Amino acid sequence: MPNNKIQGNRWKRFDDWDERPLSQDQFAIEDSQEGFIAWKGIEDPKPELRISSGKVVALDGIPSEKFDIIDEFIANYHLDLKVAVKAMAMESSDIARMLVDINVPRSELVILARGLTPAKLAEVVASLSAMELSFAYSKMRAREVPGNQGHVTNAKDDPLQLAADSAIAVALGFDEIETTMRVSRNSWSNALACCVGSAVGRAGVLFQCSSEEAEELRIGMSGFTSYAETVSVYGSERAFIDGDDTPWSKAWLTSSYASRGIKMRCTSGAAAELLMGFHESKSLLYLEARCLCMQRGMGAQGTQNGGIDGAPLASSIPGGVRELLAENLLAVWLDLECASGNDARHSESEIRVGAKITPYLLAGSDFICSGFGTILKYDNSFNPSSFNGEEIEDFLTLQRDFEVDGGLKSLEDAKALELRKRALDAISAVLEELDLANPNDTMRSSIALSSGSRTTDTFPTRIVGEISWKIENRGITLLDVIRALNNRGFLPEAENLLFMIRTKMSGDYLQTSAIIRNEKVISAINYPNQYTGPGTGYQLSKERRDEIIKVRNELDKESVLKNEAIHGVKEKSRIIYRVKEEADFSGDGNEVVLAISPAFGIKFFQTLAGHPLSKVLENIKRGIESKNKTMRIVRCLHTADTSFLGLSAARLSGSGIGIGLQAKGTAVIHQKDRLPHNNLELFSNAPITKLSHYFLLGSNAAEYANGNWPEPILVPNKGEALGARFHAKVALIFAIETGLTKVEQKPQVIEVEFL
């Protein structure tokens, strides 16, 4: 019969879910007509290529006389007609299998891609599962060794903080750093500051100042920047015209950068056309395939894609995150350097953020992120990235967990402060030497220690604008900066920047997927990805593995014992342990025996919850005595296992009831005739067990000795991940305890004196 007495109309679990960060995300219903479709939009054309007299006369269902500017550009500059006929005749499913076949070399697939139309490319990758996409990505990326790119910005556009944070980004292992401005006119100041900061610590970090395209080119020609990636490309004609000129103007800009020795990649990514309202009822993937074909035709070194600013919208659509992975695969298949998105934070859910980046971290990428926020979220002028300054150590730990190279490494406290001070002194010297500004000690001190701009005492925003204006209008170049550094005694930094000028003139880092490490260009040319199955391709060296596994909060036996020794000093003033004799069955029905572990009070002096062991013993004793029983303490040397401690205690106890207590605080109440792990009560959550619980433990043990069955003690928890917090320490503690065991030795009676 229906229960009409239940009050309320909603299961409370939904209230809980409403409080989760995920509830802030918005999800779009799949709607092909409105462009909310990851794959196979209703207007996506069927793959088609017709050639007559050496010219393309039809492309993906569109005759040449109806070509828009994108069709025209792709037909003339992307398609290699020498391979197109054969490539287009192949079944898409066969090509898809080739992408995941370790026996088909990457080079063969790259040639094949040059003969495929956007619709064909999209059709192939759409047939791959997320796992297959990730695997194919690991095979098809151009450069063998992965890397990463970081954002360096702040809410004040403060040049001092920018320099200090750039030095930190370099030390963390970023191969590229990128800045932009809250106030656009501050671009020259930002460029100078990050340029100087990036020269602290090592040479060869590539740098970009993201600004209006013409100004960005002028900044590059002044020597401050070494790469650019804000050359935007769109997949529908209307979006292109309204957004940024034409494919031909972009090709011209591409060549302009290259002619000045500036590395350049385009920017595209799913959902840009949808955001602009020019999606033409076509899928995200098909539109992005058009973008990437154009980029190859332009001769761009690479691409920044994977949703970028449109990632939150793309990920709101069913299969959208898989689509982002698919478009990145298209990029590397087309032999473009790939900065694989992962910059725009697409979700409030940390689970979704971590899941999105995992395929790229496992597969490797030229740049895992095209903008990892090396600064705090609120200082990120690009808006929060997938990972930001708050989460750097999370990312480092992911590298460690999977033993994969995400391009980064840990940074020690002392080294970080040293680098920040050096960068602050260097940028201050440049500003003074070039008569741009006069930073004082108060400014430098506040920035050296501050995590973000909200706690710094620095230049007013107006002054930053004046600095930028002076740099631009006085025609200050990187050579002027190098002279200034040299004059003020910053020779390593001057040499590092001079190295960048020499490298720019040689043009070596214009190679596909080029980065600079140890003053050597590493690219797809001299370090190509040669993955052909297990044991091939990029493998962690011992040195790089040592960097990856090094994180903070590491434990070993020595560190655990060293920390315990500090507490041992305090315990000597609280309790004395005296060994009396070997323990035997007493026959005293009034007692409860407490068995302690081998290292209890000898090597270890507090529980995982931080309670002194003397206080734990006091509370258990009081609890036992509150029920008119007495406590006898024995030390077991034959075992450190909680259950066997408890059982050993029970078999020695005249009442048949015993307590097993480990040094880390885990405890059981046991009865002599029960199986080892079939105890009466278990207190397993030592990190959250309070002294009051130990009192109740003693009280309940005494109740059992009195022949009663008390209410079991429950130690409440709040769902803490106690294993993550304590298991490493627990295992080390137990290893130390078991190392002290002597299997043949009988328990000892221990007399304690509370001081």
SULDAVEN-V500348 format. One record per pair of residues at least 12 apart in sequence whose ideal C-beta (glycine too) atoms are under 10 Angstrom apart, sorted by the first residue. I is the first residue (numbers start at 1). GAP is how many residues later the second one is. Records with the same first field share a line. If there is no record, write none. Layout:
I = GAP  GAP
This chain:
20 = 328  329  331
21 = 326  327  328  329  330  331  332
22 = 325  326  327  328  329  330
23 = 325  326
24 = 323  324  325
25 = 287  290  291  321  322  323  324  327
26 = 286  287  290
27 = 288  289  290  291  293
28 = 246  285  286  287  288  289  290  292
29 = 287  288  289
30 = 287  288  289  290
31 = 250  286
32 = 12  247  249  250  251
33 = 246  248
34 = 240  243  245  247
35 = 201  236  238  239  240  242  243  244  245  246  247  248  249  252  278  282
36 = 235  238  243  245  247  248  277  278  280  281  282  284
37 = 237  242  244  245  246  247  248  249  280  281  282  283  286
38 = 88  232  233  245  246  247  276  277  279  280  281  282  283  284  285  286  288  289
39 = 83  84  86  87  88  244  245  246  247  278  279  280  281  283  284  287
40 = 82  83  86  242  243  245  246
41 = 81  238  239  240  241  242  243  244  245  246
42 = 239  240  241
43 = 236  237  238  239  240  243
44 = 16  17  74  75  78  79  82  236  237  238  239  241  242  243  245
45 = 14  15  16  17  72  73  74  77  237  241
46 = 14  15  71  73  74  77
47 = 12  13  14  41  45  69  70  71  72  73  74  75  76  77
48 = 12  13  14  40  69  71  72
49 = 26  30  32  35  36  38  39  40  66  67  68  70  71
50 = 13  14  35  38
51 = 24  28  30  33  34  37
52 = 12
54 = 27
55 = 20  21  26
56 = 15  16  18  19  20  23  25  28  61
57 = 18
58 = 13  17  59
59 = 12  13  15  16  20  58  59  60
60 = 14  57  58  59  60  62  226  229  230
61 = 56  58
62 = 13
67 = 170
68 = 168  169  170  172  173  222
69 = 168  171  172  177  178  179  225
70 = 48  163  164  165  166  167  169  170  176  177  217  220  221  223  224
71 = 46  47  166  219
72 = 165  174  175  176
73 = 167  173  174  175  177  178  217  220  221  224  225
74 = 43  44  173  215  216  219  220  222  223
75 = 42  218  222
76 = 171  221
77 = 170  171  174  216  217  219  220  221  222
78 = 35  36  37  38  39  40  169  212  214  215  216  217  218  219  220  256
79 = 35  36  37  38  214  217  218
80 = 31  32  33  34  35  36  216
81 = 33  34
82 = 29  32  33
83 = 28  29  30  31  32  33
84 = 28  30  31  32  33  36
85 = 30
86 = 26  29
87 = 24  25  26  27  28  29  30  33
88 = 27  28  29  32
89 = 26
90 = 22  25  26  30  34
91 = 33
92 = 24  27  28  29  30  31  32  33  34  35
93 = 30  31  34
94 = 30
95 = 14  17  18  21  25  26  28  29  30  32  238
96 = 27  28  29  30  31  32  36  40
97 = 27  30  31  35
98 = 14  26  38
99 = 13  14  25  26  28  29  33  34  36  37  38  40  41  230  234
100 = 28  29  31  32  33  34  35  36  39
101 = 35  38  431  432
102 = 33  37  429  430  431  432  434  435
103 = 429  430
104 = 35  428
105 = 34  425  426  427
106 = 33  34  35  36  226  227  229  422  423  424  425  426  431
107 = 228  421  423
109 = 27  30  31  223  224  226
110 = 30  32  222  223  224  225
111 = 224
112 = 12  221
113 = 27  179  180  183  217  219  220  221  222
114 = 179  182  183  220  221
116 = 173  177  214  217  218
117 = 172  173  176
118 = 117  167  168  169  170  171  172  173  174  175  176  212
119 = 163  167  170  171
120 = 169
121 = 164  165  167  168  169  171  172  205  206  208  209  212  213
122 = 160  161  162  163  164  165  166  167  168  170  201  204  205  208
123 = 162  163  166
124 = 12  165  202  205  206  209
125 = 160  164  197  198  200  201  202  203  204  205  208
126 = 157  159  160  163  193  196  197  200
127 = 199
128 = 194  197  198  201
129 = 193
130 = 189  191  192  195  196  229
131 = 228
132 = 193  197
133 = 189  190  191  192  193  194  195  196  226  230
134 = 188  191  194  195  224  225  226  227  228  229
135 = 194  224  227  228  396
136 = 189  190  193  196  197  227
137 = 188  189  191  192  194  195  196  201  203  222  223  225  226  227  228
138 = 191  194  221  222  224  225  226  227  391  393  399  400
139 = 190  193  194  224  390  391  392  393  394  397  398
140 = 188  189  190  191  192  193  194  195  198  223  389  391
141 = 187  188  190  191  192  194  196  197  199  219  222  223  224  225  372  383  387  388  390  396  397
142 = 160  189  190  192  193  194  195  196  223  224  369  370  371  372  381  382  383  385  386  387
143 = 189  194  195  221  222  223  224  368  369  370  371  372  379  380  381  382  383  384  385  386  395
144 = 220  369  378  379  380  382  383  384  385  386  387  393  394  395
145 = 30  219  221  260  262  368  370  372  377  382  384  392  393  399
146 = 29  214  215  217  218  219  220  221  222  258  259  260  261  369  383  392
147 = 26  27  28  29  59  190  192  217  218  219  220  221  222  258  259  260  261  366  368  370  375
148 = 21  24  25  26  27  28  191  194  213  217  218  219  220  221  222  223  224  226  239  247  257  258  259  260  367
149 = 20  25  26  27  28  29  57  59  78  80  155  190  191  193  194  217  218  219  220  221  222  223  225  258  366
150 = 15  16  18  19  20  22  23  24  25  26  27  28  29  55  193  217  219  220  221  222  223  224  225  235  237  239  242  257  258
151 = 14  18  23  26  27  28  29  59  192  218  219  220  221  222  223  224  228  229  230  231  232  233  234  237  238
152 = 12  13  14  15  16  17  18  22  25  26  27  28  38  41  42  45  46  55  219  221  222  223  227  228  229
153 = 12  24  25  26  27  28  29  37  41  57  218  220  221  222  226  227  228  229  300
154 = 25  27  28  36  39  221  222  224  225  226  227  293  296  298  299  300  302  304
155 = 27  220  221  223  224  225  226  297  298  299  301  306
156 = 26  27  30  223  296  297  298  300  302  303  304  305  308
157 = 22  23  24  25  26  27  28  29  30  32  33  36  224  296  302  304  307  308  310  311
158 = 28  31  32  35  221  281  285  289  295  298  300  301  302  303  305  306
159 = 27  30  31  32  33  34  35  37  38  268  269  271  272  277  278  280  299  300  304  305  308  309
160 = 33  37  260  263  264  267  268  271  277  279  283  284  286  287  288  296  298  299  304
161 = 32  36  214  218  259  262  263  266  282  285  286  287  289  291  292  295  297  298
162 = 15  17  24  27  28  29  30  31  32  33  34  35  36  213  217  261  265  285  291  302
163 = 29  30  31  32  33  34  35  36  37  257  259  260  261  262  263  264  265  267  268  284
164 = 29  33  36  252  253  255  256  257  258  259  260  262  263  280  283  284  286  292
165 = 12  14  28  29  32  209  210  211  214  224  255  258  282  286  287  288
166 = 13  27  28  29  30  31  32  33  34  35  39  41  208  253  257  261
167 = 27  29  30  31  32  33  34  35  38  249  251  252  253  254  255  256  257  259  260  326
168 = 29  32  33  206  207  221  224  243  247  248  249  251  252  255
169 = 25  28  29  32  36  38  203  205  206  220  223  239
170 = 27  28  29  30  31  32  33  34  35  37  204  249  253  326
171 = 29  30  31  238  239  240  241  244  245  247  248  249
172 = 200  202  220  223  224  235  236  237  238  239  244
173 = 29  32  223  232  233  234  235  236  237  238  344  374
174 = 24  31  32  193  195  198  200  233  234  341
175 = 29  30  31  191  192  232  339  340  341  342  347
176 = 22  29  30  31  32  50  51  53  87  163  190  191  194  195  231  339  340
177 = 17  18  20  21  28  29  30  31  194  195  197
178 = 16  28  29  30  31  32  47  49  50  51  52  126  161  165  192  193  194  196  204
179 = 12  14  15  16  18  19  28  29  30  31  32  46  202  203
180 = 28  29  30  31  50  191  200  201  202
181 = 28  29  30  200  283  287
182 = 197  199  279  282
183 = 198  278  279  281  282  285
184 = 27  28  31  284
185 = 26  30  279  280  281  283  284  287
186 = 25  275  278  279  280  281  282  283
187 = 22  23  24  25  28  29  31  32  37  281  284  285
188 = 21  23  27  30  31  34  36  277  279  280  281  282  283  284  285  288
189 = 20  242  247  248  270  274  275  276  277  278  279  280  281  282  283
190 = 19  20  21  29  34  191  274  277  278
191 = 16  17  18  19  20  24  25  28  29  31  32  33  34  277  280  281  287
192 = 17  27  30  32  235  238  239  242  244  275  276  279  284  286  288  289
193 = 16  31  230  234  237  238  271  274  275
194 = 13  14  15  30  31  233
195 = 12  14  24  27  28  29  30  31  232  235  283  286  302  305
196 = 28  227  230  231  232  233  234  235  282  285  286  288  289  294  297  298  300  301
197 = 222  223  225  226  227  229  230  296
198 = 28  225  295  298  299  302
199 = 224  227  282  283  286  291  293  294  295  296  297  298  299  300  301
200 = 218  219  220  221  222  223  224  225  226  227  290  292  293  296
201 = 214  217  218  221  222  291  292  295
202 = 290  294  297  314  315  316  317
203 = 289  290  292  293  294  295  296  297  299  300  313  314  315  316
204 = 22  292  295  296  299  305  311  312  313  314  315  316  317  318
205 = 21  291  295  310  311  312
206 = 19  20  21  56  57  294  297  303  308  309  310
207 = 13  17  18  19  20  293
208 = 12  16  17  18  19  20  21  22  54  55  56  57  163
209 = 15  16  19  21
210 = 15  18  19  20  57  161  171  172
211 = 14  17  19
212 = 18
213 = 15  17  18  19  31  32  36  37  40  43  44
214 = 39  42
215 = 257
216 = 12  13  14  15  37  41  46
217 = 14  36  39  40  43  45  47
218 = 254
219 = 43  252  253
220 = 36  37  40  41  42  43  44  284
221 = 35  36  38  39  40  41  256
222 = 249  250  253  254  255  256  257  258  259
223 = 37  38  39  253  254  255  256  257  258  259  274  277  278  281
224 = 247  252  253  254  257  273  276
225 = 32  35  37  38  253  275  279
226 = 35  36  37  252  274  275  277  278  283  290
227 = 30  35  36  37  38  74  75  282  283  287  288
228 = 25  26  28  29  32  34  35  36  37  38  39
229 = 34  35  36  37  38  71  72  73  74  75  79  108  110  138  141  142
230 = 14  23  34  35  36  37  74
231 = 13  14  18  19  20  22  23  25  26  33  34  35  36  37  64  67  69  72  73
232 = 12  13  18  34  35  36  37  40  59  72  76
233 = 14  17  33  34  35  36  39  55  57  58  59  60  61  62  65  67  70  72
234 = 13  16  34  35  38  39  42  44  53  54  56  57  60
235 = 33  34  35  37  38  43  44  45  47  48  49  50  51  52  53  54  55  56  57  58  59
236 = 36  37  38  40  41  42  43  44  46  51  54  55
237 = 41  43  53
238 = 35  38  39  40  41  42
239 = 33  34  35  36  37  38  39  40  41  48  52
240 = 33  36  38  50  51  54
241 = 37
242 = 34  35  36
243 = 29  30  33  35
244 = 23
247 = 44  47  48  50  51
248 = 50
250 = 16  44  45  48  50
251 = 43  44  46  47  48  49
252 = 46
253 = 13  45  47
254 = 12  41  44  45  46  47
255 = 43  44  45
257 = 43  44  253
258 = 41  42  43  249  252
259 = 248
260 = 244  245  247
261 = 239  240  242  243  244  245  246  247  248  249
262 = 242  245  247  248
263 = 38  39  74  241  244  246  247  248  251  252
264 = 34  35  36  37  38  73  246
265 = 30  35  36  37  38  39  40  66  71  72  73  74  101  102  105  247  248
266 = 25  26  28  29  30  32  34  35  36  37  38  39  65  70
267 = 24  28  33  36  37  38  41  42  72  103
268 = 19  20  22  23  24  26  27  35  36  37  38  39  40  42  59  63
269 = 15  18  19  22  34  35  36  37  38  39  40  41  42  45  55  58  59  72  74  75  101
270 = 13  14  15  17  18  21  35  36  37  38  40  41  43  44  45  47  50  53  54  56  57  71
271 = 13  16  17  36  37  38  39  40  41  42  43  44  45  46  49  52  53
272 = 12  15  16  19  33  35  36  37  38  41  42
273 = 14  15  17  18  37
274 = 13  36  39  40  43
275 = 34  35  37  38  39
276 = 34
283 = 34  36  40
284 = 23  26  29  30  33  35  36  39  40  42  43
285 = 29  34  35  37  38  39  41  42  45
287 = 40
288 = 15  17  18  19  22  26  35  36  38  39  40  42  43
289 = 37  38  41  45
291 = 12  14  36  39  40
292 = 13  35  36  38  39  40  41  42  44  46
293 = 37  41
295 = 36  39  41
296 = 35  38  39  40
297 = 37
300 = 36  37  212
301 = 35  36  208  209  210  211  212  213  222  223
302 = 29  30  32  33  34  35  36  37  64  65  68  210  211  212  222
303 = 24  25  27  28  29  31  33  34  35  36  37  63  67
304 = 27  32  33  34  35  36  37  39  63  66  67
305 = 19  22  23  25  26  31  33  34  35  36  65
306 = 15  17  18  19  20  21  22  25  32  33  34  35  36  37  38  50  54  59  63  64
307 = 13  14  16  17  20  21  33  34  35  36  37  39  49
308 = 16  31  33  34  35  36  62  63  74
309 = 32  34  35  73  74
310 = 14  31  34  36
311 = 13  30  31  32  33  34  35  36  45  75
312 = 32  33  34  35  36  71
313 = 31  33
314 = 13  27  30  32
315 = 29  31  32  37  41
316 = 30  31
320 = 26
321 = 25  26  31  34  35  38
322 = 37
324 = 16  17  18  22  32  35  36
325 = 15  16  31  34  35  38
327 = 13  14
328 = 12  13  14  31  32  35  37
329 = 30  34
331 = 34  35
332 = 31  33  34  181  192  197
335 = 177  178  189
336 = 30  176  177  188
337 = 28  29  30  174  175  176  177  178  186  187
338 = 22  27  28  29  32  175
339 = 26  27  28  29  30  31  32  174
340 = 17  19  20  23  24  25  26  27  28  29  30
341 = 15  16  19  24  26  27  28  29  30  45
342 = 14  15  18  19  23  25  26  27  28  29  30  43  44  45
343 = 24  26  27  28  29  30  37  39  40  41  42  43  44
344 = 26  27  38  39  40  41  42
345 = 28  32  35  37  38  39  40  41  42  43
346 = 40
347 = 39
350 = 41  44
352 = 34
353 = 31  32  33  34  38  41
354 = 32  33  37  40  41  44
356 = 30
357 = 12  15  29  30  38  41  49
358 = 40  44  46
360 = 26  44  46
361 = 34  37  38  40  41  43  44  45  46
362 = 36  40  42  44
363 = 41  168
364 = 40  41  42  43  165  167  173  174
365 = 41  42  148
366 = 41  146  147  148  149  157  158  163
367 = 40  146  148
368 = 18  19  27  31  36  37  38  39  40
369 = 16  17  18  26  37  38  39
370 = 15
371 = 12  14  15  16
372 = 13  14  15  16  17  19  20  23  34  35  36
373 = 12  13  14  15  16  17  18  19
374 = 13  14  15  18  34
375 = 13  14  15  76  77  78
376 = 12  13  14  74  75  76  77  78
377 = 12  13  14  75
378 = 12  74  75  76
379 = 72  73  74  75
380 = 72
387 = 19  21
389 = 62  63
390 = 61  62
392 = 16  18  19
393 = 15  17  18  158  159  160
395 = 12  13
396 = 12  13  14  15  151  152  153  154  155  156
397 = 13  154  155  156
399 = 148  149  150  152
400 = 145  148  149  150  151  154
401 = 147  148
402 = 146
403 = 137  142  145  146
404 = 134  136  144
405 = 133  134  135  136  139  140  142  143
406 = 142
407 = 108
408 = 139  140
409 = 135  137  138  139  141  142
410 = 137  138  139  140  141  142  144
411 = 139  141
412 = 138  140
413 = 139
416 = 32
417 = 31  32
418 = 30
419 = 29
420 = 24  27  28  29  30
421 = 23  24  26  27  28
422 = 26  68  70  71
423 = 21  24  25  70
424 = 15  17  19  20  21  23  24
425 = 14  19  23  63  64  65  68
426 = 55  58  59  62  63  64  66  67  68
427 = 12  17  20  54  58  63  66
428 = 12  13  15  16  60
429 = 55  56  58  59  60  61  64
430 = 46  50  51  52  53  54  55  57  58  60  63
431 = 28  36  39  53
432 = 52  56
433 = 47  48  50  51  52  53  54  55  57
434 = 33  36  37  40  42  46  47  49  50
435 = 35  39  49
436 = 27  30  31  32  33  34  35  38  40  48
437 = 22  26  27  29  30  33
439 = 19  20
440 = 17  18
442 = 15  16
443 = 13  14  15  16
444 = 13  14
445 = 12
446 = 12
477 = 24
478 = 19  20  22  23  26
479 = 18  19  22
481 = 12  13  16
482 = 12  13  14  15  16  18  19
485 = 12  13
486 = 12
496 = 23
499 = 17  20
500 = 16
502 = 17
503 = 13  16  17  18
506 = 15
507 = 14
508 = 12  13  15  17  18
509 = 12  13  14
510 = 13
511 = 12  13  14  15
512 = 12  13  16
513 = 12  14  15  16
514 = 12  13
515 = 12
553 = 175
554 = 174
555 = 173  174  176  177  178
556 = 172  176
557 = 175  176  178  179  182
558 = 174
559 = 170  173
560 = 43  44  168  169  172  173  175  176
561 = 38  42  43  171  172  175
563 = 42  43  166
564 = 35  39  40  41  42  99  169  172
565 = 38  39  40
566 = 39  40
567 = 37  38  39  43  45  46
568 = 33  34  35  36  37  38  45
569 = 36
570 = 35  36  42  44
571 = 30  33  34  35  41  42  43  44  184
572 = 33  42  183
573 = 41  182
574 = 31  38  39  40  41  43  44  179  180  181
575 = 26  30  37  38  39  40  42  43  177  178  179  180
576 = 25  38  175  176  177  178  179
577 = 19  23  24  25  36  37  40  56  58  171  173  174  175  176
578 = 171  172  173  174  175
579 = 56  169  170  171  172
580 = 53  54  168  169  170  171
581 = 165  167  168  170
582 = 52  163  164  165  166  167
583 = 12  49  50  51  52  53  65  66  69  163  164  165  166  167
584 = 50  68  162  163  165
585 = 66  67  68  69  87
586 = 46  66  67  68  69  163
587 = 66  67
588 = 41  42  44  65  66  67
589 = 40  64  65  66  67  68  116  117
590 = 38  39  40  64  65  112  115  116
591 = 33  38  39  40  41  61  62  63  64  66  67  111  114
592 = 28  29  31  32  33  35  37  38  39  40  57  58  61  62  63  64  65  66  67  77  106  109  110  111  112  113
593 = 37  38  39  40  41  53  55  56  57  58  59  60  61  62  63  64  65  66  67  77  79  108  112  154  156
594 = 23  26  27  30  37  38  39  40  41  51  52  55  59  64  65  66  67  73  103  104  107  156
595 = 37  38  39  40  41  44  47  49  50  51  52  53  54  55  56  57  58  63  64  65  66  67  73  75  152  155
596 = 17  20  21  37  38  39  40  49  53  63  64  65  66  67  151  152  154  156
597 = 38  39  40  42  43  44  45  48  63  64  65  66  67  69  136  137  140  141  143  144
598 = 37  38  39  40  41  42  47  64  65  138  139  140  141  142  143  144  147
599 = 36  41  63  64  65  134  135  137  138  139  140  141  142
600 = 13  16  17  33  35  36  40  45  61  62  63  64  137  150
601 = 12  13  16  34  62  149  151
602 = 33  61  135  138
603 = 60  130  133  134  136  137
604 = 58  59  60  61  129  132  133
605 = 58
606 = 57  58  59
607 = 54  55  56  57  58  59  60  79  80  82  84  87
608 = 54  55  56  57  58  77  78  79  80  81  114  117  118  121  122  125
609 = 55  56  76  77  78  79  80  81  82  84  85  117
610 = 55  77
611 = 54  75  78  79  80  82  83
612 = 79
613 = 48  50  51  52  139
614 = 138  140  141
615 = 76  79  139
616 = 45  47  49  51  73  75  77  78  79  81  82
617 = 14  16  44  77  81  133  135  137
618 = 73  76  77  80  134  136
619 = 71  72  73  74  75  76  77  78  79  80
620 = 13  39  41  47  71  74  75  76  77  78  79  81  82
621 = 12  73  74  77  131  133
622 = 72  73  76  77
623 = 36  69  70  71  72  73  74  75  76  77  78  79  80
624 = 33  35  71  73  74  75  76  77  78  79  81
625 = 73  74  77
626 = 69  70  72  73  76  77
627 = 71  72  73  74  75  76  77  78  79  81  83
628 = 74  77  78
629 = 26  28  69  70  72  73  74  75  76  77
630 = 24  25  72  75
631 = 28  67  70  71  121
632 = 17  20  21  22  26  117  118  119
633 = 16  26  28  114  115  116  117  118  119
634 = 14  15  18  19  24  112  113  114  115  116
635 = 110  112  113  114  115
636 = 12  13  16  24  105  109  110  111  112
637 = 103  104  105  106  107  108  109  110  111
638 = 103  104  105  106  107  108  109
639 = 21  37  98  99  102  103  104  108
640 = 20  22  23  93  94  95  96  97  98  99  100  101
641 = 19  21  25  27  35  36  93  96  97  100
642 = 17  18  19  20  22  24  25  26  28  34  35  37  40  41  42  44  92
643 = 17  23  25  27  31  32  33  34  35  36  39
644 = 16  24  26  32  33
645 = 13  14  15  16  17  21  22  23  25  102
646 = 12  13  14  15  21  22  23  24  25  26  28  30  31  33  34  35  36  55
647 = 13  21  23  24  25  26  27  28  29  30  31  32
648 = 12  22  24  28  98  99
649 = 12  19  20  21  23  52  98
650 = 18  19  20  21  22  23  24  29  30  51  54
651 = 19  20  21  22  96
652 = 20  94  95  97
653 = 17  18  19  48  52
654 = 51
655 = 16  17  46  47  49  50  51  52
656 = 14  15  16  17  18  48  49
657 = 12  13  14  15  23  43  44  45  46  47  48  49  50
658 = 12  13  14  21  22  43  46  47
659 = 20  21  22  24  35  38  39  41  42
660 = 19  22  23
661 = 22  25  33  36
662 = 24  68  71  72  75
663 = 23  70  71  73  74
664 = 22  23  62  65  66  69  70  73
665 = 18  19  20  21  22  23  24  28  29
666 = 16  17  18  19  20  21  23  64  68
667 = 12  14  15  16  17  19  22  26  27  30  31  34  46
668 = 12  13  14  15  16  29  33
669 = 12  13  14  28  29  31  32  33  34  35  36  41  43  44
670 = 12  31  34
671 = 33  34
680 = 20  21  24  29  30  32
681 = 15  16  19  20  23  29  31  32  33
682 = 30  31  33
683 = 13  14  30  31  32
684 = 31  38
685 = 29  30  31  32  35  37  41
686 = 29  36  40  44
687 = 28  30  33  35  36  38  39  42  43
688 = 27  28  29  30  32  34
689 = 24  26
690 = 25
692 = 21
693 = 20  21  22  23
694 = 19
695 = 18
696 = 14  15  16  17  18  19
697 = 16  18
699 = 14
700 = 12  13
